[in-house]
Amino acid sequence: MAKTSVIARSQKKPKFSSRIVRRCFKCGRRHGYMSDFDLCRICFRELANEGKIPGIKKSSW
């Protein structure tokens, strides 16, 4: 989990648009971010396996 100060700093509007850091709203992680769900890959997998994201199910073939 990211520190609360880092999360708060990323929520402020940056001076330049190229400095935007998108973070997972649940844990604050910045790598593996999925913009469609506003989650990182780890939180996405946890919530998808619990069935809390509508329309997402585990694939099998």
Phi and psi in degrees as a GROMACS rama.xvg file:
@    title "Ramachandran Plot"
@    xaxis  label "Phi"
@    yaxis  label "Psi"
@TYPE xy
-77.9459  151.257  ALA-2
-65.0966  151.793  LYS-3
-64.2974  -31.0767  THR-4
-67.9652  -35.3632  SER-5
-69.7655  -40.14  VAL-6
-65.1408  -42.562  ILE-7
-64.6023  -38.6031  ALA-8
-67.1846  -35.6374  ARG-9
-73.6522  -20.3678  SER-10
-82.0372  -17.1631  GLN-11
-73.6195  151.816  LYS-12
-71.8749  124.988  LYS-13
-76.17  162.199  PRO-14
-66.7627  -36.8616  LYS-15
-123.676  144.891  PHE-16
-66.8639  -23.0448  SER-17
-75.4568  -8.17857  SER-18
-92.6528  6.67804  ARG-19
-64.894  129.617  ILE-20
-117.398  115.584  VAL-21
-91.4102  130.783  ARG-22
-126.538  155.181  ARG-23
-64.0139  132.276  CYS-24
-73.5646  -19.3495  PHE-25
-85.016  -47.4561  LYS-26
-117.997  -16.2148  CYS-27
90.5981  4.64969  GLY-28
-69.2472  142.332  ARG-29
-107.227  -21.4753  ARG-30
-89.8549  146.113  HIS-31
73.1559  29.8432  GLY-32
-80.1518  134.215  TYR-33
-112.198  109.804  MET-34
-68.5867  -26.2376  SER-35
-64.2274  -30.4809  ASP-36
-115.013  -6.74709  PHE-37
60.0841  34.9539  ASP-38
-132.352  157.562  LEU-39
-82.924  169.166  CYS-40
-63.8495  -32.5236  ARG-41
-71.7104  -48.6493  ILE-42
-65.8489  -35.99  CYS-43
-60.6076  -45.5009  PHE-44
-64.0306  -42.2228  ARG-45
-60.5173  -48.9994  GLU-46
-69.2875  -34.6897  LEU-47
-68.0984  -39.8359  ALA-48
-67.7769  -29.483  ASN-49
-81.3426  -10.4679  GLU-50
80.2154  24.02  GLY-51
-93.304  -4.49764  LYS-52
-107.61  113.501  ILE-53
-66.7349  138.782  PRO-54
86.6044  -1.29272  GLY-55
-111.338  128.758  ILE-56
-140.33  156.588  LYS-57
-69.598  133.019  LYS-58
-83.9086  150.109  SER-59
-153.586  139.102  SER-60
